[in-house]
Amino acid sequence: MASVSTKILGYAVLLISVAPAAYAQSSSEELAKKLSNPISSLISVPFQYNYDQGYGPQDGSHNLVNIQPVIPFSLNEDWNLISRTILPVAWQDDIAGPSGEQFGLGDTLQSFFLSPAKPTESGIIWGVGPAFLLPTATDEFLGTGKWGAGPTGVVLKQEGPWTVGMLANHIWSFAGQSDRQDVSSTYLQPFISYTTVHAWTFTLNTESTYDWENDAWSVPINFQVSKIVKFGEQPVSFGVGARYWADSPENGPDGWGVRAVITFLFPK
């Protein structure tokens, strides 16, 4: 009898010690899946670094940090409003021939998505709304000099460890510096990701832009691996990846680039 009691006590101690770790693992996995959803009910603040090269005859380089806070608001039981901001900070060298170095802010893209609070019966998650281009660039080589606006939308489905979807927008300029070229560009971002039970996420996407004014595509193909870890109670996602420019405008980026992301997560 003592032997049986000892075994039961041992199993109980093991269960108690494993349960918190299992809960933390499950929680991190759920956060990782939410992070794969561009319009999830999760406050996140990514800092995304990108390095690209091969610009123009001088083989110029471009370093970019996108600060991309995502903030959801609950309007009522049925609808959410999600704010997504992209504020770029760039430093670059000879991207337009012998154009020298520039450092500063680029143009800001502000998007709002109206999205149902729950997926459809078939599991589809979607959101639509307006996107705005704000001429916040501190140098003419870093921005368009134009105010712009247009529609944006996202649709995706999450099933098991998989997330598959598409984010898109189109921006037309309507005001700004009269001596700068007008803006008419379509952005398409199809994506697919796989999240493991240990909160590793493997993502493949393109972030393609078509410039209607110049009849030119920019098509980087990105692959990224990310992992959620916790510092005390603060979950943070670390990601690293590579991308290849399948197409770009004349004098645009060429070959391979690098991406690294740190994302601070603030679950409700």
BELPEZI-V984759 format. One line per field, one symbol per residue. phi: phi as a letter, one per 30 degrees, with the letter a starting at -180 (. if undefined). psi: psi as a letter, one per 30 degrees, with the letter a starting at -180 (. if undefined). Layout:
BEGIN
phi->???
psi->???
END
This chain:
BEGIN
phi->.dddddddddddddddddedddddddddddddddddcdbddbdbbdcccbbbbididchdbbcbcccbdcbdbddadcbccccbcbccbbbbbhdbidcicbbldcdcccbbbcbedbddedidcbablcbbccdcdcbddcacibdbaldbabbabcbidcbbabcbabccdbakdddcddcbbccbbdbbbbcddcidbcbbabbdbccddchbcbbdccbbcbbcbbciccdbccbbabbbddaadeiddbicbbbbbcbccbdd
psi->eeeeeeeeeeeeeeeeeeeeeeeeeeeeeeeeeeffjfhlikkkjkjjkkkllgkafghllkkkjjjikjjkkjeaffklkkkkkjjkjkkljhfiaigakkkakakkjkkkkkkkfklleggkklklalkkkkigkfkfffafgkkllalllkklkkjbfkkkakkllkkkkflakfglklkjkkkkiklklkklfggkkkkkllikkkjfeghkkjikkkkkklkklkjcfjkkkklkallkjfkllkgalkbklkkkkkkkkik.
END
